[in-house]
């Protein structure tokens, strides 16, 4: 089966030009101007932009919080409709199991035959034993070239202390495994939360007030120093605030292999959303917390300047009913919000259309760099012959509002409700098969494949 996409504006992370793309089977066969080839199907992309399928390196389809679980891979059509064709899922290590065993069991039970996107995994250390740390060297062979630790959430089973982070860094560096950390000071958060509750301050807004920027800045600086001690690379996930960016910037200027991402919500939303009436603010409870408008602008600038190298969604779909666990105590509100389907349209609308980023920069942050970070850039994140034919045809002429009724995220709210949106994914191909047509999902459950990542990603290069 050959498909020819003609006369679109092809956008890569380096440049853009009007041209054609030939798909043969599951791969991109050729790219160029005025390709003269026979094809089974010809798609006219005049006036459209042709982008590589997005790679979201930060998703939670298995996250559990106080016994509540997010919506799973049965909702990954929400990724496809938003132009993301590969997601990388965080999987918490199960007690009594190693990192590799945990992920492989999780894949068989929750992902394989269900996912509608291609996928890979980040194991999360929850049992910081010598045996667990030794298992890190086995991750590359299994295709999982990263591992994550939570410095936040004191008292939760997935919290890691400095010793655990350091041991992971020491074991990972020779194996080419990228250590990722959620950097927040768990002790300071607990101190402030206890004080807020004692004073009767229980509503969602206090989630932000008890996780101020300093808790992220301090933990980011500490994580960098642990990596300095271990002489190892480190990746800081979901950076939200100026202080954390500046810590990364300072380290990079010193020549240290320190990298970081931000997320769509931190570029567009501020902490005042948590003050919404009737407990609606709970829908915006995520960690780190939403910040101030000044932080948003600084994050956009940091992307432009190269201090951060990716924009993820931190997709984490809890329902409003699940959020109500915290009606009388904000600490019990499940942390996280959906957002996978909105990542590309929001970056286009509020980044490209406003001049904050260029189209090639958008491709870099949402596809190419996440692919490199996670060792899947041999197949994903790029438009080039030999790569998987993961392709988005983006129609920039559509103007609409984000509405829940258009969402496929599987829950009863979207945090971008009412936002202006410029453009939409008119067509999406996953490994050469069209899964979105006329902006409607037409794919099948279980069409997603596991993507084996290679070690020594961006943080080692």
N, C-alpha and C positions, 0 to 999 in steps of 0.2 A: 504493500500500500504506500503510494507516494502522495503527499499533500504539498502543494505549493502556495505559500502565502506571499502575495504580490503587492508591491507599491506601498508598503508601510514605512514609517520612520523607525528604523531599527536603532535601539538605544542600548549601548553597552556601558560599562563603568568608565570607559575612556573616551567615547565619542558617540555621535549619532549621525546616521546617513539614511537616505531613502534607498530602499532595496527590497530584495526578495529572500525568502528562506524556504529551502526544500527539506521536507521531512521524509525520510524513508524508514518505514518500520517504527522503531522506538527512538531513533537518533536523528540529529540534525545532519543532513548529508552535505548541504552547500549553502553558502550565504554570498550574495553579490547583487549587483545591479543588472536588471533585465536578464535574469536567468532564462535561458531558452532550453527548457526540458519538458518532457512529457510527464503529466501527473494525473493520478486518478481523480483528484479534487483540486480545484483552484479557488482560493479565498482572496477576495479583493480587500486589501487593508488600507486603501487610499484614505488619507485623513486620520489614520489611527497610528498609535505608537506601539511598536513591538518590543516587549521587554522579556528578560528571562523570568521564569517562574521564581517566585520569592522563596527564600529560605528563612524560616523563623527559628532561631536557635534557642528560644526560651518559651516553652509551653508546659502546662500542667494539666494533663488529662487524667492524672491518677492521684492528684493531691488530696490528702486526707487531713482534716483539721477537726480535732475534738470529736472524732467519730463520723464526721460528715465528709462525703466524697464529691469531687467535681464531676460534671458531665464528661463522658469518655469519648473514645475515638469514633463512636457512632455519630458524633457531631462535627467531624472533620470536613464535611462538605462546606462548612462555614469558612474554612481556610481557603479552599479552592475557589469559591465565589469571590473571594477577596484577593486572588492572584498569588496565594502562597501554595506552592506545590510540594514543599518538603518542610516537615516540622521536626524539631529535636526535643524529645520529651525527657523530663526529669523523673527518675524512678528511685524512690526511697528504698534503700537496702532493707530487706526483711531480716528480723532477728533469726539467727541460726543458719543464715545463708550468706554466701559470699556475694561480691558485687556482680560478677558475671552470671552466676546462677540466678540471682534475683531478677536481673534484666531479662534473661532468657525465659524464665517462668512467666514473667509479666507479659512479655511479647506473645507467648502462646495463649494466655488466658484473655488478654484485654485488647490486643492490637491486631495480630495476624488474622486476616480474613474479615476484618472490620474496618480498618482505616481506609479513608478515601483519598489520602495523600501519601506520598512516600515519607519515610520516617527513619530517624535514628534515635539514639538514647544517650543521656548523661546519667550514669549511676550517681546516687547521692549516699554518702557515708553516714550511717546512723549508728553503727556499732564499731567505734574506733579502737579495735584491738589490733595486735600485731599481725594476726592472720588476715584481717581486712586490708591492712596497709600492704602486705605482701601480695595480695590479690590485684593490686593496681597494675603490676607489671603484666598481668594477663589480659588487661583491657584492650590493648591494640590488636591482638590476634583475633579477639571476638568482634572487633570493629567499633569499639567504644573508646575513642581517644581523648576522653575528658572525664573528670570526676568533680563533683560539687560538694561543698560543705556549707552549712548554715551557721554563721556566727551569731545570728539572732535567735529569738524564741527560747529563752531560758526556761527550762523545765519540760520542754517538749522532747520527744524521743530523737528528733533529728537535729538538736542543737549540738554544735561542736565547739570545744574550747581551743585556746591557742596551741596547746600541745598537739591536738588532733590535726589542726591545719598544718602545723609545721611538719609533722610526720608524713602527711600526705604529700606535701611539697618535696620532701627529701626522697620519697619513693618514686614520685611521678617524673622527676626531671630527667632521669636517664632513660625512662621508657618512652619519652615523648608525649606523655599524657598531660593535657592542660588542666590545671587546677583552677576551678571557678569557685568564688565565694560570694555569698550573700553577706555583705558587710554592714552590720549594725551592732552597736554595743548593747548586748543583752542585759547586762547588769544595770546600766543606766535606765534602760526602758522599763525594767521591772520596778526600779525605785520610783520612777515618775508615775507609773501606772498604779501602784499601791497607794501613793499619795492622792492621786485623782479620785480613786474609788472611795478612799476614806473621807474625802471632802464632799462626797455625793455627786461627783461629776462622772456620769455614766454614759452620756450620749456619744454617738459616733465621732463628733468633732474632736473629742479628747483622744481618739486614736492618733490624730495628727499632732496634737499638742504634747503628747507623751512620747512621740518619736520625732523630736525636732532635728534639724539638720546636723547638729553637733554629734548625734549618735552615729550617723552615717559617716561623717567626716573622720571622726576618731577611729572608727573601725576600719575604714579604708586605709588610713595612714598606718594602722597597726598591721593590717594584712600585708601591706607593701613591705613593712619592716621584717615581717616573718619571711616573706619571699627573699628579701635581701640577705637575711641570715642563712637561708637554705640555698642561696645562689640558684634560684629557680624562677621561671616565669610564673605570672599569676594573672587571672582574668577576673575583673570586678563586674558582677552582673548588676543590672538595673540601677545605674547611677542616676541620681535625681537632683543633686544639689551642687552649688558652686564649690563648696569646700572639698567635696570628694573629687570633682573634676580637677581642681587645682593640685590635689595630692597626686593624681595620676600624671598630670602635666609635669610636675616637679620631678617625679620619678623618671619619666621618659626623657626629660632634658638631661638627667644624670646618666642616661644610657641604659636604664634598667628595663627589662622586658615586662612591662606592666601595660595591660590593656583593659578596656571597659566598653560597655554598651549602655544605651539608655532605652527607654520604651516610649511608645506612642503617647500613652496617657500622661507621662511627665512632660512631654512637649506641648500638650494642649490643655490640661486640666490643672487647677490649683486646689489648695486645701479647703477653700470655701465651699466646694461641692459637698464636703462632709457635713456641712451645717444645714443641708436641705431638710425641710420639715417632714413630719410623719415618717421618720426613720428612713427616708429615702437616702439620706447620707450614708447609710450602711453599704449601699451598692458601690460606693467609691472607696471603701476601706480596702487598701492594699498596702503591702510593705516592700520597701520603705513607703512612707506616707506621701501623698501629694504635697507639693511645696507651694511656693509663691510665684507670681508671674515673672519676677526678676530671674528666678531660677530657670524658668522655661526658656527665656531669651538666651541665657548663658549656655544652656544645653544645645540649642540650635547653633550657636556660634562655635561651640566645642566640636560639633560634628564637622562644621565647615573647616575648622582649623586642624582637624585630625587627632584631637585628643581622645575622642571616642570613635569607635570604628563600626558600630552596628546599631540598628534600631529594631528591637524585638517587641513582642506584644505582652509577654508575661501572661498569656491567656490562662485564665483560671476561673471556670464557670461554676459558681455557686448560685443557687436560686435565692430569691427574696425570702422565701420561707426558711431556707437554711440560715440566711443572714440573721433571722429573728432570734436565733439562739442567744444573740447578744443584746436583746431588747433592754435588759436592766444592767448590762455590764459590757461595755464596748470591747473588753478583752476577749469575749467569747464570740465576737463576730468573725465568721470565717474570712480569712484574708484572701483577696483576689477578685478580679473582675474579668469578664469576657472582653475580647478585643481583636482576635485574630483576623476576622473578616474585614476589619476597618483599617488595618495597618497601611496597606498601599493607598487606598483612597484618601485617607487623612494626611499621609505624607505628601501626596500629590497636591491636595487642596491647600494645605497650610504650609507646605514647604516649597514645592515647585511653583505653584501659582502666585505665591507672595514674594518669590525671589530669594527665599532663605537658603534654598539649595537648588542645584541644577538637576536636570533629568539624569545625566550620568552619575551624579552623586547619589541620587535616590537609588539607582540600580546598585551602586556600591554598598550602601547601608542596608538595603533590604534583601539583597541576593548574593552578590559576589563575596563581600567580606564575611558574612556569616558562613558561607560555604568554605572559605579558606580557614576561618577560625577552627572549624570542626573537621577538617581533613576530608571533605567531600567535594572539593573543588576540581577533582578529576572527572566529575559527572554532572555536578549541579552548579547553579549560580551564574552561568555564562551562556551566551549565544555564540557558539562556535562549532564547526564540523567535528563530529565525534562525540559531542555532549548529548546527554539525554534531551529529547525534544520536549522540554518543559517550557512552554511559551505562553505569554500573556499578550493578547491584543487589546490595548486600552483605548477606549473611546473618550477623548477629552472634551467632547461637545455636550455631554449630558450634564445637566445641573439639577440637583435635587436635594432633599433633606434626608438625613439618616433617620430611619423609622424602625421600630421594633418589628413591625409587621413584615418587613423585608429581610429580617435577620434569620440566619440558620444556626445561631449559637446554642439553641436548645434550652435557654433559660428565659425568664420573663422580663428581662430588661436589657438595654444596651447603654453603656456609659456615654455614648455619643449621640443620644437621642436629640433630634432637632438641629444638629450641626449641619451646616452647609457642606455639600459634597460636589466637587467638580470632577466629572469623569466616572467611569465604571469599567469593569472587566467585561468587554463584549464577548470575548472568547478566551478560553484557557485550554491548553493541551498538556496532558500528563503523559510523558514518554510516548508522544506521538498520537495519543488518543484524545479526541476532543471531549472535554468534560464540562465545559461551559459554552453555551451557544445563545446568542442574543441576550446575554447577561443572566441566563437561567442555568441552574445546575442540571446536567443531563448524565452525569456519571453513575457509577455503581458502587455499592458498599463492597469493601474488600479489594478495591483496585490498587490500593497502596502497597508498595514494596519496601522492604528494609534496605537501607543504604549503608553499606559498610564504610565507616570512616577510617582514615589513615592517621597514624601518629605524626607528631611534629608539625602541628598546625601553625597558624600565624604567630602565636606567642613564642615559638622557637625559631622563627625565620629571621 
